[in-house]
């Protein structure tokens, strides 16, 4: 049994992005990921972070996913998928 696809190769991705630019499609660059390992300060309270999400979006998240925001954690950079 074959493994699941992992996405395009670097060459395929470059060809796709080149074709998109040629067709006039604006390809936005991904924002640089800040190095979270250097940040040692306190994290903001959960309540403050949840208030940043618009109320309709929070309600929709809760309805669709039955999700509740319960904690704030700092993740190491190694836990994030690299590009």
Legacy VTK file of the C-alpha trace (Angstrom):
# vtk DataFile Version 3.0
C-alpha trace
ASCII
DATASET POLYDATA
POINTS 83 float
0.000 0.000 0.000
1.377 3.428 -0.934
1.838 6.073 1.702
-0.287 9.202 1.692
0.811 12.011 -0.633
2.999 14.626 0.995
2.478 17.425 -1.489
4.345 18.775 -4.470
8.115 18.603 -4.770
10.141 21.802 -4.625
10.424 21.813 -8.430
6.677 21.300 -8.884
5.944 24.094 -6.399
8.339 26.474 -8.152
6.764 25.674 -11.545
3.272 26.251 -10.150
4.201 29.591 -8.561
5.920 30.686 -11.772
2.820 29.835 -13.813
0.633 31.727 -11.333
2.841 34.826 -11.609
2.743 34.565 -15.423
-1.071 34.453 -15.290
-1.188 37.593 -13.129
-2.133 35.853 -9.895
-0.555 37.553 -6.897
1.151 34.989 -4.696
1.531 36.323 -1.186
4.628 35.478 0.781
4.165 33.653 4.054
4.894 35.805 7.078
8.123 35.018 8.871
7.605 32.931 11.979
8.992 34.605 15.057
11.375 32.595 17.168
9.166 31.696 20.131
11.976 29.970 22.009
13.547 33.359 22.759
10.335 34.753 24.220
10.344 34.274 27.962
7.667 36.773 29.038
4.328 35.917 30.558
1.565 34.864 28.219
-1.609 36.965 28.076
-4.645 35.687 29.945
-6.949 33.366 27.991
-9.826 35.826 28.401
-7.889 38.568 26.569
-7.010 36.276 23.674
-10.562 35.004 23.273
-11.850 38.585 23.206
-9.687 39.220 20.104
-11.835 36.747 18.128
-15.048 38.372 16.863
-18.149 37.114 18.712
-19.830 35.640 15.590
-16.652 33.701 14.775
-16.404 32.377 18.360
-20.031 31.234 18.265
-19.527 29.521 14.919
-16.385 27.751 16.167
-18.251 26.540 19.237
-21.244 25.377 17.169
-19.301 23.638 14.420
-16.465 22.129 16.384
-17.769 22.093 19.947
-14.473 23.772 20.759
-13.773 25.732 23.882
-10.670 27.745 24.567
-9.245 26.431 27.809
-5.567 27.344 28.066
-2.714 29.381 26.628
0.561 27.581 25.981
3.808 28.514 24.311
4.897 25.900 21.778
8.533 25.304 20.886
9.504 26.131 17.328
10.240 22.440 16.758
6.517 21.682 17.226
5.655 23.769 14.151
5.824 22.418 10.619
8.778 23.883 8.776
8.453 25.161 5.217
LINES 1 84
83 0 1 2 3 4 5 6 7 8 9 10 11 12 13 14 15 16 17 18 19 20 21 22 23 24 25 26 27 28 29 30 31 32 33 34 35 36 37 38 39 40 41 42 43 44 45 46 47 48 49 50 51 52 53 54 55 56 57 58 59 60 61 62 63 64 65 66 67 68 69 70 71 72 73 74 75 76 77 78 79 80 81 82
